[in-house]
Amino acid sequence: MDVLAESGMRGLTHRAVDRAAGLPPGTTSAYLRTRQALLTALVARLVARDQAELEEGGRRLPALRDADELAAALAGFVRRRLTGEGRRRTLARYACTVESVHHPELREILLPRENAARDAVRAFLTAQGVTEPEERTLTLLACVDGLVFDRLVNGGDVTEEELRGLVATALR
């Protein structure tokens, strides 16, 4: 994933993956014969790692009692997506999303999935009496994702104030 995050889709070659993984030349191509197979495997692994993180984070999250707690939880998620390994994985996911325009078979793999973190947001919105909590959950999380994308591209942090504003909008 570092190869993809650092050099974009053009950098995704069997040779580059072998080198980045510290494998002997030809190892990757022995298992994934085509660039498309390599890309599909990368996207599947990327989504699996994201889902595992969202499942674990959602299970560890206590029941959210108010909007400030949801904003704080979202702030922690955003920090993880903007720094370290999370940043590299997020950049790789965005590169794969753009690539899915040319390779529609990747779209199915990249579709948002149910997970414990999403369930926690939906449960909070439901408890607050929001109409259409599923739609509001998806919209709120898409807006958070948009802020992450903006900060990866333009720099800076996502503030809790921004996140509180998104949560307040979701609660209306």
C-alpha positions as a printed NumPy array, in Angstrom:
array([[  0.   ,   0.   ,   0.   ],
       [  2.909,   2.331,   0.567],
       [  3.835,   1.918,  -3.104],
       [  0.369,   3.045,  -4.108],
       [  0.135,   5.851,  -1.568],
       [  3.53 ,   7.256,  -2.509],
       [  3.531,   6.934,  -6.282],
       [ -0.079,   6.561,  -7.358],
       [ -1.571,   3.914,  -9.59 ],
       [  1.278,   4.086, -12.111],
       [  3.607,   2.952,  -9.342],
       [  1.633,  -0.249,  -8.853],
       [  3.759,  -2.86 , -10.541],
       [  4.717,  -6.356,  -9.512],
       [  8.34 ,  -5.236,  -9.246],
       [  7.471,  -2.244,  -7.026],
       [  5.308,  -4.395,  -4.739],
       [  8.026,  -7.046,  -4.444],
       [ 10.577,  -4.359,  -3.592],
       [  8.291,  -2.622,  -1.052],
       [  7.451,  -5.922,   0.626],
       [ 11.073,  -7.071,   0.683],
       [ 10.257, -10.097,  -1.47 ],
       [ 12.456, -11.686,  -4.119],
       [ 11.767, -10.363,  -7.629],
       [  8.904, -12.229,  -9.311],
       [  7.191, -13.336,  -6.099],
       [  4.094, -11.191,  -6.543],
       [  3.666, -12.059, -10.215],
       [  3.806, -15.766,  -9.351],
       [  0.613, -15.365,  -7.303],
       [ -1.078, -12.466,  -9.076],
       [ -0.356, -12.87 , -12.774],
       [ -1.795,  -9.603, -14.09 ],
       [ -1.735,  -5.996, -12.965],
       [ -5.525,  -6.2  , -12.616],
       [ -5.215,  -9.2  , -10.278],
       [ -2.627,  -7.279,  -8.269],
       [ -4.885,  -4.228,  -8.083],
       [ -7.919,  -6.298,  -7.071],
       [ -5.937,  -8.045,  -4.33 ],
       [ -4.632,  -4.704,  -3.087],
       [ -8.125,  -3.192,  -2.932],
       [ -9.52 ,  -6.248,  -1.133],
       [ -6.695,  -6.134,   1.441],
       [ -7.117,  -2.394,   1.917],
       [-10.854,  -2.726,   2.536],
       [-10.315,  -5.67 ,   4.895],
       [ -7.865,  -3.645,   6.996],
       [-10.2  ,  -0.635,   7.09 ],
       [-13.145,  -2.826,   8.054],
       [-11.162,  -4.495,  10.836],
       [-10.198,  -1.08 ,  12.216],
       [-13.811,   0.153,  12.062],
       [-15.107,  -3.028,  13.7  ],
       [-12.602,  -2.84 ,  16.539],
       [-13.099,   0.894,  17.059],
       [-16.864,   0.562,  17.032],
       [-16.842,  -2.327,  19.526],
       [-14.583,  -0.401,  21.917],
       [-16.728,   2.726,  21.7  ],
       [-19.101,   3.123,  24.651],
       [-22.7  ,   4.075,  23.862],
       [-22.654,   7.688,  22.722],
       [-24.705,   9.927,  25.01 ],
       [-24.549,  13.299,  23.287],
       [-23.387,  15.176,  20.205],
       [-20.075,  16.16 ,  21.792],
       [-19.208,  12.512,  22.422],
       [-19.98 ,  11.65 ,  18.793],
       [-17.886,  14.591,  17.575],
       [-15.004,  13.481,  19.823],
       [-15.242,   9.902,  18.52 ],
       [-15.236,  11.182,  14.941],
       [-12.231,  13.387,  15.753],
       [-10.286,  10.325,  16.908],
       [-11.215,   8.492,  13.718],
       [-10.158,  11.473,  11.582],
       [ -6.8  ,  11.764,  13.397],
       [ -6.094,   8.103,  12.66 ],
       [ -6.952,   8.637,   8.975],
       [ -4.718,  11.705,   8.656],
       [ -1.574,  10.376,  10.353],
       [  0.867,   7.487,  10.105],
       [ -0.33 ,   4.19 ,   8.681],
       [ -3.903,   5.491,   8.531],
       [ -2.797,   8.312,   6.243],
       [ -0.991,   5.934,   3.891],
       [ -3.981,   3.601,   3.794],
       [ -6.405,   6.479,   3.199],
       [ -4.3  ,   7.844,   0.329],
       [ -4.179,   4.356,  -1.177],
       [ -7.954,   3.957,  -0.807],
       [ -8.597,   7.265,  -2.586],
       [ -6.232,   6.258,  -5.395],
       [ -8.115,   2.961,  -5.727],
       [-11.439,   4.787,  -5.738],
       [-10.297,   6.933,  -8.654],
       [ -9.009,   3.82 , -10.427],
       [-12.439,   2.196,  -9.994],
       [-13.778,   4.681, -12.55 ],
       [-11.779,   2.732, -15.147],
       [-12.209,  -0.664, -13.458],
       [-15.838,  -0.981, -12.33 ],
       [-15.188,  -4.384, -10.748],
       [-13.323,  -2.548,  -7.99 ],
       [-16.405,  -0.497,  -7.055],
       [-18.122,  -3.475,  -5.449],
       [-15.091,  -4.081,  -3.249],
       [-14.894,  -0.391,  -2.278],
       [-18.571,   0.068,  -1.379],
       [-19.118,   1.179,   2.237],
       [-19.857,  -1.817,   4.436],
       [-21.697,  -2.366,   7.666],
       [-19.384,  -2.258,  10.663],
       [-19.559,  -1.586,  14.388],
       [-18.462,   2.061,  14.05 ],
       [-21.209,   2.805,  11.534],
       [-23.669,   0.948,  13.775],
       [-22.666,   3.164,  16.717],
       [-23.336,   6.336,  14.729],
       [-26.676,   5.007,  13.506],
       [-27.665,   3.914,  17.037],
       [-26.855,   7.374,  18.384],
       [-28.881,   9.129,  15.679],
       [-31.767,   6.713,  16.222],
       [-31.687,   7.321,  19.992],
       [-31.821,  11.049,  19.298],
       [-35.048,  10.566,  17.336],
       [-33.601,  11.426,  13.932],
       [-35.882,  10.495,  11.066],
       [-34.207,   8.281,   8.484],
       [-31.177,   7.455,  10.67 ],
       [-29.581,   5.205,   8.046],
       [-29.57 ,   7.945,   5.411],
       [-28.334,  10.529,   7.917],
       [-25.582,   8.169,   9.054],
       [-24.369,   7.664,   5.498],
       [-24.502,  11.401,   4.796],
       [-22.652,  12.291,   8.005],
       [-19.925,   9.742,   7.337],
       [-19.608,  10.867,   3.705],
       [-19.126,  14.446,   4.934],
       [-16.45 ,  13.31 ,   7.396],
       [-14.746,  11.411,   4.576],
       [-14.884,  14.574,   2.468],
       [-13.141,  16.551,   5.213],
       [-10.453,  13.86 ,   5.441],
       [ -9.948,  14.027,   1.676],
       [ -9.749,  17.831,   1.756],
       [ -7.12 ,  17.827,   4.512],
       [ -5.04 ,  15.147,   2.817],
       [ -5.002,  17.225,  -0.36 ],
       [ -4.821,  20.73 ,   1.109],
       [ -3.191,  20.128,   4.484],
       [ -4.385,  21.006,   7.939],
       [ -6.467,  19.238,  10.53 ],
       [-10.172,  18.644,  10.886],
       [-11.285,  20.467,  14.021],
       [-13.774,  19.163,  16.549],
       [-15.742,  22.333,  15.893],
       [-16.168,  21.306,  12.248],
       [-17.226,  17.845,  13.328],
       [-19.675,  19.235,  15.898],
       [-21.213,  21.261,  13.075],
       [-21.655,  18.132,  10.96 ],
       [-23.183,  16.252,  13.886],
       [-25.556,  19.153,  14.61 ],
       [-26.664,  19.121,  10.974],
       [-27.25 ,  15.344,  11.118],
       [-29.423,  15.843,  14.217],
       [-31.758,  18.383,  12.547]])
